Amino acid sequence: MALGRTSPRDLPLFADLSGRDIRDIFRAGEEVSVPAGWSLILEQTPPDAAYLILSGTAAVRVKGEEIAELGPGDIAGEVAVRKNTLRTATVTAKSRLQLLHFTREKFDELTRKLPAFRDAIDATIVERRGS
């Protein structure tokens, strides 16, 4: 895991998960690295993947306006994958990113098999969307 000194257990997304659940999540994803300036998600595109940020920062933009910054422990792309809608924002690396990439299929499988993961994702969506 490329979390540096941060343990997955210290990340809010994993707070209520068992060690086994965390291992299953890391096994389901593929660790990838992307350079600064690379867009991992484009607004109004189909939901094909979700990403867990392990290190680095990313900008979230809607219609070109930056609305948030994501960092280690944050997930991107979860809203469209969970709700089966087009992407609501563009997410672009502000620095080199180390990510855990989940295909839509793997992400759906995790939310079905790990209720605590699903609940954490759904809580993140509510927090971000306010609904």
QUIQUI-V712116 format. One record per pair of residues at least 24 apart in sequence whose ideal C-beta (glycine too) atoms are under 10 Angstrom apart, sorted by sequence separation. I is the first residue (numbers start at 1). J is the second residue. D is the distance in Angstrom with one decimal. If there is no record, write none. Layout:
BEGIN
I;J;D / I;J;D
END
This chain:
BEGIN
34;58;9.1 / 51;75;6.8 / 52;76;8.1 / 65;89;9.9 / 66;90;9.7 / 70;94;9.0 / 71;95;9.5 / 75;99;9.9 / 77;101;9.4 / 78;102;9.2 / 80;104;9.2 / 81;105;10.0 / 84;108;9.6 / 1;26;6.3 / 29;54;9.7 / 50;75;6.1 / 51;76;4.8 / 52;77;9.6 / 69;94;7.1 / 72;97;9.7 / 75;100;9.1 / 77;102;8.2 / 82;107;8.2 / 26;52;8.9 / 50;76;6.8 / 51;77;5.6 / 52;78;9.3 / 62;88;6.9 / 63;89;9.0 / 64;90;8.2 / 66;92;9.2 / 71;97;9.7 / 72;98;8.7 / 81;107;5.2 / 82;108;8.6 / 25;52;7.8 / 49;76;9.3 / 50;77;3.9 / 51;78;8.9 / 62;89;4.9 / 63;90;9.0 / 70;97;9.2 / 75;102;8.9 / 77;104;9.0 / 81;108;7.2 / 26;54;9.6 / 49;77;5.8 / 50;78;5.0 / 60;88;9.3 / 61;89;6.2 / 62;90;7.6 / 66;94;9.5 / 2;31;6.4 / 48;77;8.4 / 50;79;9.0 / 60;89;5.0 / 61;90;4.8 / 78;107;7.6 / 82;111;7.0 / 1;31;8.0 / 47;77;6.8 / 50;80;8.4 / 59;89;9.5 / 60;90;7.5 / 61;91;7.8 / 77;107;8.2 / 81;111;8.6 / 2;33;8.3 / 47;78;9.1 / 49;80;9.5 / 50;81;5.0 / 59;90;8.3 / 60;91;5.5 / 61;92;6.9 / 47;79;8.3 / 48;80;8.9 / 49;81;7.4 / 50;82;8.5 / 58;90;9.9 / 59;91;7.2 / 60;92;8.4 / 75;107;9.4 / 47;80;3.5 / 48;81;8.2 / 58;91;5.2 / 59;92;5.2 / 78;111;9.1 / 46;80;7.8 / 47;81;4.5 / 58;92;6.3 / 59;93;8.1 / 41;76;6.0 / 45;80;8.4 / 46;81;9.9 / 47;82;8.4 / 58;93;5.3 / 59;94;5.3 / 40;76;6.7 / 41;77;5.3 / 44;80;9.9 / 47;83;8.1 / 57;93;7.7 / 58;94;5.9 / 82;118;8.5 / 40;77;7.6 / 43;80;10.0 / 47;84;6.6 / 56;93;6.4 / 57;94;4.5 / 58;95;8.3 / 14;52;9.6 / 46;84;9.4 / 47;85;6.9 / 53;91;9.4 / 56;94;7.4 / 57;95;5.3 / 13;52;7.4 / 41;80;8.1 / 46;85;9.2 / 47;86;7.3 / 48;87;9.4 / 56;95;4.5 / 57;96;9.6 / 58;97;6.2 / 82;121;6.3 / 89;128;9.5 / 46;86;6.5 / 47;87;6.6 / 51;91;7.7 / 53;93;9.4 / 55;95;8.5 / 56;96;5.4 / 57;97;7.7 / 81;121;8.8 / 82;122;7.0 / 88;128;9.2 / 11;52;8.7 / 44;85;10.0 / 45;86;6.5 / 46;87;7.7 / 47;88;9.9 / 55;96;7.9 / 56;97;3.8 / 58;99;9.0 / 88;129;8.3 / 11;53;9.7 / 44;86;5.1 / 45;87;5.0 / 55;97;7.0 / 56;98;6.2 / 78;120;9.8 / 79;121;9.3 / 82;124;9.4 / 83;125;7.6 / 11;54;9.6 / 43;86;8.0 / 44;87;6.1 / 54;97;7.9 / 55;98;4.3 / 56;99;8.2 / 78;121;5.3 / 82;125;6.1 / 8;52;9.4 / 42;86;9.9 / 43;87;5.4 / 44;88;8.3 / 53;97;6.2 / 54;98;4.3 / 55;99;8.7 / 78;122;8.9 / 81;125;10.0 / 42;87;6.3 / 43;88;6.9 / 44;89;9.5 / 45;90;9.0 / 53;98;7.7 / 54;99;6.2 / 75;120;8.8 / 79;124;8.6 / 8;54;9.2 / 41;87;5.5 / 43;89;5.6 / 44;90;9.0 / 51;97;8.2 / 52;98;9.8 / 53;99;6.0 / 54;100;6.1 / 75;121;7.0 / 78;124;6.3 / 79;125;5.4 / 83;129;9.0 / 41;88;9.3 / 42;89;9.0 / 43;90;4.6 / 52;99;6.6 / 53;100;8.2 / 78;125;6.3 / 6;54;8.6 / 41;89;7.0 / 42;90;5.3 / 43;91;9.1 / 51;99;4.7 / 52;100;4.1 / 6;55;8.4 / 41;90;6.2 / 42;91;8.5 / 50;99;9.9 / 51;100;6.8 / 52;101;8.3 / 75;124;6.3 / 79;128;6.8 / 3;53;10.0 / 4;54;8.4 / 40;90;9.0 / 41;91;4.2 / 42;92;9.2 / 49;99;9.8 / 50;100;9.1 / 51;101;5.7 / 52;102;7.4 / 74;124;8.4 / 75;125;9.6 / 78;128;8.6 / 79;129;6.5 / 3;54;5.4 / 4;55;6.1 / 39;90;5.8 / 40;91;5.4 / 41;92;8.4 / 50;101;8.1 / 51;102;7.1 / 2;54;4.7 / 3;55;6.9 / 39;91;6.8 / 40;92;7.5 / 49;101;6.0 / 50;102;4.8 / 1;54;7.0 / 2;55;5.9 / 38;91;9.9 / 39;92;4.5 / 40;93;7.0 / 49;102;6.1 / 50;103;8.7 / 75;128;9.8 / 2;56;9.8 / 38;92;7.0 / 39;93;7.7 / 49;103;5.8 / 50;104;7.6 / 74;128;9.9 / 37;92;6.8 / 38;93;5.0 / 48;103;7.3 / 49;104;6.2 / 52;107;9.9 / 36;92;8.7 / 37;93;6.3 / 48;104;5.5 / 49;105;9.7 / 50;106;8.8 / 51;107;9.7 / 36;93;5.2 / 37;94;8.5 / 40;97;7.6 / 47;104;6.2 / 48;105;9.7 / 49;106;8.8 / 50;107;4.8 / 34;92;9.6 / 35;93;6.6 / 36;94;6.3 / 37;95;9.6 / 38;96;9.2 / 46;104;8.9 / 49;107;7.4 / 50;108;9.7 / 14;73;7.8 / 34;93;5.3 / 36;95;5.2 / 37;96;9.8 / 38;97;7.8 / 40;99;7.2 / 48;107;9.9 / 13;73;5.8 / 33;93;9.7 / 35;95;9.0 / 36;96;5.8 / 47;107;9.1 / 50;110;9.3 / 68;128;8.0 / 11;72;7.2 / 12;73;6.3 / 13;74;7.9 / 34;95;10.0 / 35;96;5.8 / 36;97;8.1 / 40;101;8.4 / 50;111;9.8 / 67;128;9.7 / 10;72;9.5 / 11;73;3.5 / 12;74;9.0 / 13;75;6.3 / 34;96;7.2 / 35;97;8.2 / 10;73;7.9 / 11;74;8.7 / 33;96;6.6 / 34;97;4.9 / 11;75;9.8 / 33;97;6.9 / 34;98;8.5 / 8;73;8.3 / 13;78;9.8 / 32;97;8.4 / 33;98;5.4 / 34;99;6.6 / 6;72;5.9 / 32;98;7.8 / 33;99;7.3 / 6;73;7.3 / 31;98;6.9 / 32;99;5.2 / 34;101;9.5 / 4;72;7.9 / 31;99;7.1 / 32;100;7.9 / 60;128;9.0 / 3;72;6.7 / 30;99;8.8 / 31;100;5.8 / 32;101;5.0 / 2;72;9.6 / 3;73;8.4 / 29;99;8.3 / 30;100;7.2 / 31;101;7.6 / 29;100;3.7 / 30;101;4.8 / 50;121;8.4 / 28;100;8.5 / 29;101;5.7 / 30;102;8.0 / 29;102;4.8 / 30;103;8.3 / 26;100;6.6 / 28;102;6.2 / 29;103;8.7 / 25;100;7.7 / 28;103;8.8 / 30;106;8.7 / 25;102;8.5 / 28;105;9.6 / 29;106;6.7 / 28;106;4.5 / 29;107;8.6 / 27;106;9.4 / 28;107;7.8 / 25;106;9.5 / 28;109;6.8 / 29;110;8.7 / 25;107;9.9 / 28;110;5.4 / 27;110;9.9 / 24;109;9.7 / 25;110;6.2 / 28;113;9.2 / 24;110;7.2 / 28;114;9.4 / 21;110;9.0 / 24;113;7.5 / 25;114;7.3 / 28;117;9.7 / 24;114;6.6 / 21;113;9.1 / 22;114;9.6 / 25;117;6.4 / 21;114;5.2 / 24;117;8.5 / 4;98;9.0 / 20;114;9.4 / 21;115;9.4 / 3;98;8.4 / 21;116;6.2 / 22;117;9.1 / 2;98;4.3 / 18;114;9.1 / 21;117;6.3 / 1;98;9.3 / 2;99;9.0 / 3;100;9.9 / 17;114;7.3 / 2;100;8.8 / 18;116;7.7 / 1;100;8.6 / 16;115;9.8 / 17;116;5.0 / 21;120;10.0 / 16;116;4.9 / 17;117;6.3 / 15;116;9.1 / 16;117;9.0 / 14;116;8.9 / 17;119;9.8 / 14;117;8.5 / 16;119;7.5 / 17;120;7.4 / 13;117;8.1 / 16;120;6.7 / 15;120;7.7 / 14;120;7.5 / 13;120;5.1 / 16;123;9.8 / 12;120;7.8 / 13;121;7.8 / 11;120;9.7 / 13;123;9.1 / 12;123;9.1 / 13;124;7.0 / 12;124;8.5 / 12;127;10.0
END
